[in-house]
Amino acid sequence: MGDVEQVVFAVLLAIGILFIARTFLQAGRRLREFFDDPNKITPPGKAVYSDLREGTYYIFVLSRYAFTRFVRRMMPNLDLIDGMEFRVRNLNDDREIELEEFTGRNCVRFGNKRSKKGIYSVRKFRLDWGGDVELEVSGGRSEDNDCKVFISSSKLPGAGLVFGTVGRVFLVILVLGALHIVIMNILERLGIVVR
């Protein structure tokens, strides 16, 4: 009856592969939605972010050229923002918000070593009360339509999606491993599997 254990393992393995494949497909779809979000500006341009809450916000640059290799580390490609000017206005009182330099402190690279798409922070600002905010980006290299700029309240936007996917895959492996042990114990008590 040793074949029973192999059958149980094969069934659980197939279920695990299906769950993991589904998880990666969902993550890929959500990552594409993140990259294609219409609130991301192609400089020069402007966008309005509605109903922001009180708190600290970060302005990010997204590009497949976001990083350059420096010795062994990936460094933010600051040439992308060369000549760019960032302005943020609170539309509730038509007042410009003061921006703080925050270049390259928060960085995320998506994908494997061959994928160069990533984001890094360029400015930050504090919103003392909620409301609508307009981000305007002027200057820079207008011919590079790969570069996009956006506002986020997260220090690492998109990173939660990556970590969440890895966590779900790990959880699936743990659950299937525990399920395999439980099923084999039940079959052993029923006398179907003899060890």
N, C-alpha and C positions, 0 to 999 in steps of 0.2 A: 504493500500500500504506500510505498514511498512516492509514487506518482501523484498522490493526492496533494502532498505538500508542494510539489512543483506546479500543479494546476492552480492552487490557491495563490502561490507567489506570482504566477503569470497573470492571473486575473487582477490582483491588487496592483501589479506593475502597470498593466494597461490602463487601469483607472487613474493611477497616479500620473501617467504620461498625459492623459486627456485633460486632467485638472491643471497640470503645469502649463500645457500648451494653451489652454483657455486663458490662464492668468497672464501669460506673456502677450497673447493677442489683445486682451483688454488693456494691458499696460501700454502697448504700442499705439493703440487707438487714442488713449488718453494723452499720450505724449505728443501725438500729432495735433490733437486739439489744443494742447498747451502752446505748441509752436505756431499754430495758425490762428490764435486768438486775435480777433479784430481790434482789441485794445492795445495791441503792440504797434508802435509807430515806425514807419520807414522814414528816416530823416531825409530832408527836413519835413516837418509836419507837426500836427497837434492832435490830441485826443482828450476827451472828457471822461473822468472816472467819477461815477455817481455814488452817492451815499457811503462815502468812506467814513469809518469810525475814527474816534480820537486815538492817536498813537503815533508811532514812528514808522515812516515809510521809506523805502529804498528805490532808487532808480537804477535799472539794470540795462545792460546791453546784451542782446542775443545775436549770435552769429556763428557760422561754421568756422570762421576765422578768429574766434574769440580768444584763442590761446596760441602762443608761440613757444617752441621748445627752447629752454635756456638751460644748458648743461643737461641735467637729468630731470629737471622740474618743468612743469607746464606753467608759464607765466602769462598773465592777461596781456592781450595785444592792445596796448594803449594807442596804437596808430589808428584804431577804429574810431576813436573819439577825438582825434586831432582836429581842432577847429570847431568842434561842436559846442553850442551854447544851450544850456538847459534852463528853462524857466517854468516855475509852478505857480499857478494863481488859484486862490480860493475864490470860487465863483459866488459864494454866499455874500461876501462883503467886497468882492472885486479888489482883493489885496494880494500882492505878490508875496509868496512865502520864501523866506531865506533858506538857501540850500547849503549843506555842509559837504565838503570834499570827502569822499568815501571810496576812492578808486581802488578796485581790485581786492578788497578785503573779503568779500563773500563770492566764492566761485563754485560753479558746478559744471562738470563736463559730462555730457550724456553719451552713452554707447561705449564701444571698445576703443582700443588704441587707434584704429583706423578712422573712427568717427571723431571729427574735430569740433562738432557743434557743442556750444557751451554758453554760459552766461557769467558775467561778473558785474559787481556793483560799481556805480560811478558817482552817485550823490546820495545823500539822505536828508530827510527833513522831518520836522515834528508837526503834527496836526493837532492843535489844542482843542478843537471841537470838530464834530463830524460835519460832513457836507460834501458838496461837489467840488472837484479839483480838476483844473486843466493843465496838462503837461504839454509844453511846446519845446520842440527841438529844432534848432536852426544851425546852419553851417554844416561842416563836416564834408564827407565825400558823398555827394548826392548820387554819383554813378554806381556806388556799391549798394544795390538794392537788397543784398543779403542781410545787412545789418538792421536790427529792430531794437527799439527802446520801449520800456514799459515800467510801470510802477507796481510794487508789491509790498505788502506788509510783512511778508516772510523774508528772513535773512537768506534762505536758500530755496527759492521757488522751484518746484519740480523735483527737488531731492526727496520729498516725502513720497512721491510716486515710485521712485526707484527703490527706496528702502522698504516701502510697503509691499512691493512685488517680491523682493527677496524674502521678506518675512512670511508672506503667504506660501511661497514655495517651500520654505523650511517647515512651516506648520503642516503642509500636506504630507511631507516626508515623515514627520513625527507621527501624525495620525495614522498613516498607512502602516508604519512599523508597529505601532501599538495594536492596530486591528489585526495584523498578521499573527501576532502573539496570541491574542484573544481567540481568534478562529482556530489556531492550531491546538490550543488548550481544550477548546470545546470538542474538536474532533478526536482528540486523545481520550477524553472522558467517555465519549460515545463508542470508543473502541475502533474507530475507523482508521486512526493513525496509531501505530505502535512505535515507540522510540526505544 
